[in-house]
Amino acid sequence: MALVTVERARPHVSVITLNKPERLNSMSFGLVEALYGALAEVGGDNDCWVAVLTGAGRGFCSGLDLEDMGVAPGMEGLTRHRGGIRAMAYMSDVVPAMREIPQPLIAAINGPAYGGGMCLTLGCDIRLAAEAAVFCNAGIVNGLTGTELGVSYLLPRAVGTAQAAERIGLVSRVVPDGTVVDFALDMAARMCEELSPYGVQLTKQVLWANLKAASLRAAIDLENRNQLLAGHTGNLEEARAAFRDKRRPKYEE
């Protein structure tokens, strides 16, 4: 079964469907490779004027496939570090590839869009969401950073810096009088319990740095470097083990 399909749904309109519904269309290297192929097919189709990106089943895309991510193409003979940056670039460059096709690309977000899935929606020109659509940043809860696939460049430009965290503008949450300190302490405690401190620090650095990034490419290069740094902590392996064991991860860094 094809991991990504392309079909002509209406005259001059092609639909690209992420087609791994049993895993909420999670991003393995195989699926990303198929998405590159679909984008090339649609981009080269002169009879296609507009394209739609969606997910099969009840989800849009749940981000990185933690169970079976596969291997990026062209990794033969590379050392761990050289292979790591090659793999990061292959995964993240799919967003510029989405921007480079000549047709407007509409995200039809039919369900959860987590991590890299949320980033794919940002790579589209227009985003339409069903009521079941849910967005979240997944890398930061898996021991990595919250910046990947251009999100630190695209998200603040789409909704602003404050709304990147919530729906509203100037503040992230409004709470009753007399509770704000406790709410802040509870939030800080959850961050300490659930997230990698190294990943949180790198995320803050990249989000602020990339507000001044000269281009999407510059932003992605910084994201890739920091995601690779976080990847060498062992946090992702711990996140995958915790996912399999159905427990909360315990990050050492």
C-alpha angles and dihedrals in degrees: 000000000000113000091213125026133196122203136167102240098171134004108296091358123109125191119212110200126193098222112198100097095160088067097034087257092293118189113258118164087253092058092046091050089052090049090054088053093049092050091050091049094049094041091054094046106101091190091059112087101169132021133202126207119203142145131250118243124002099330138062098207130322096205127240116014102240094188102048114007094157124201130298117244118262098029097128113127096005123131120235095265097042090045091049095057091043090054093046091051092048092052096044099042090070089081095059087044088058090051092049100059110100096231124083107255118216120198110218097195104199099172143336116004106188130175109322088013090062088048090054089057089053090053089061123087095227129025123205117181132200118219088256092059114118125181128202142154107245105177094069092056091048094060096264130095128288091237121086142128092021097303094134089057101037105038099056089046091051100047109003131257099284096043091052084082100037144001096264131072123232099025134029097226141003115218133178120280114274095025104076097097093048090047090051092048091049091050091049091049092052090050090052093047100043108028138062110253090214091051092049092051093049091046092055091048094050097044092055096039094050093053082077096039113134094219146359089258092055090049093050092048090056092045091051092051094051095041088053091049090051090047091062092060094077090241095122091053089051090049091052091048091049090049091053093045093044093234138118113273120245110214120202093195 
